[in-house]
Amino acid sequence: MEKKPRSPLLSARIDWIVLEILILFVLTVVYTVIIWLDESGNSSQTVLETFKATVKEVVPFSQYSLFIIVGLFELGGEIMLRYTHKIQQALEQGKAEGIEEGKVEGIEEGKAEIYRAWYADWKKRQQEAKEKGLPFTDPPPPNPDDVSDET
């Protein structure tokens, strides 16, 4: 998985910064329009006074919004990155355990298959000897469940 480049601003991912700026811009414009409409309703104010009053309201709002938006994105991003990392670790650990279990099962199945083939061959030789009237003294193959692992 390729990592996205990070900007120096609070180590946020670059695509997150674009989204943060867009959200901040939209919120500021909407808030500015609301304040402008509210302030322009006062008929005693001039346009310049309305502008000053609007700026007085919008500047602190923008600062708080910037702090909150960047903070939420950074906190949310950090949480997502940490949980994604934990999920990836769990998946890798599960994959490794699954591979190990598969190896063990494969070895057991291989032993059972070899035993079945060996036992079928022994039974065939025993039957052939019986049909020919010859004595058959070969011992049966050991059962893989009864044999201890020496390898």
N, C-alpha and C positions, 0 to 999 in steps of 0.2 A: 504494500500500500504506500503510495507516494505521499509524502507530507507536503501540505500547502505552505507556501512562504509566509512568514510572519512579519508584521510591521514592528517598528520599535515602540509604538504607542501601546503601552501596557501589554505587550506581547500578544495582541489580538490577531487573529487571522485576518488577512487582507480582505477576504470577501465579507467578513463580519463587520469590518470598519465601514464598508460601503453601505451595508444595511443599517448600521448605527447612524450614519450621517443622514441617510434618507429618512429614517424615522424621526430623528431630531428636526430635520427641515420641515417635514409635514406637520409635526406637532407645533413647531414655532409659528408656522404660517397660519394654522387654524387658530391658535391662541391669539395671535396678533389681530386677526380679523375680528375675533370675538371682542377683544378689548377695544379695538378701533370703533366698532359699531356701538359699543357701550359708551365710550367717551364722546363720540360724535353726537350722541343723543342729547348731550348737554348743550343747549343753544347759546349759553353764555360764553362758551370757549371758542377761540379761533382755531384755525387748522393747525397752526404751530403749537398751540397749547395742547390740542388733542394729540398731536404727534409726540410731544414731550411726555405726556401722561402715558401714552401707549408704550413708549420706549422704557419708561420707568417700570412698567409692569412686566414687559416681555424679557428684558435682560436677565433679571433674577430667575424667571421661569426657565429660560434657555440654559442658564448655568446649572440649575438643579436637575433639569431634564437630561443634560449631558452627563452629569454625574450618575444619575440613576440608570440611564440607558446603557452607558459603558459598563457600569458596575454589574448590571443584570446580565449583560452579554458575557462579560468576563467570568462572572461566577457560574452562570449557566454553561458556558463553554468549558470551563475547567471541570465542572461536574461531569459533563458529557464525555470529555476526554478521559477522565479517570475511570468512569464506568465502562467505557469502550475498551480501555486497556485491560480492566479486570475481566471483562467478557472474553476478550481475545486470549488471555492467559488461561481461563477456564476451558475454552474450546481446545487450545493446544494441549492442555493437560489431559482432557478427555480423549483427544485423538491419540496421544501417546499411550494412554491406558488401554484404549481400544486396540491399538496395534499390538501391544504386549499380550492382551487376552487372545487376540487372533492368532498370534504365534503359538501360544500354549495350546489352543484348540486345534490348530493345524498339526502340531506335533502329535497330539493325542489321536486325531483322526488318521494321520499317516501310520501310526503304530497299529491301530485297529485294522486298517486296510491291508497292511503287510501281513498281519496275523491271519486275517481271513484268507488271503491268497496262499499263505504258507499252509494253513490248515486244510484248504481245499485241495492243494497239491498232495499233502500227506494222505487225505481221505482217498484221493484218486489212486495213489500208489498202493494203499492198503486194499482197495477194491480190486485192482488189477492182480495183486498177489493172491487174493482170495479166489478170484476166478481161475487163476492158473494153478491153484493148489499149493502155492509156495508159502513157506512161513514168512511172516512179516513181523520183524522185531524192532523196527524203527520206533523210537518213542514219539508221542505226539508233540507238536510244537508247544512251547510254553505260552500260556495265556499272558498277554501284555499287562493285564490288570494284576497278575500275581508276581510279575517280575519287577524287581526294584530298578530304578534308573541308575545305571552305572556310568552314563555319559554326561 
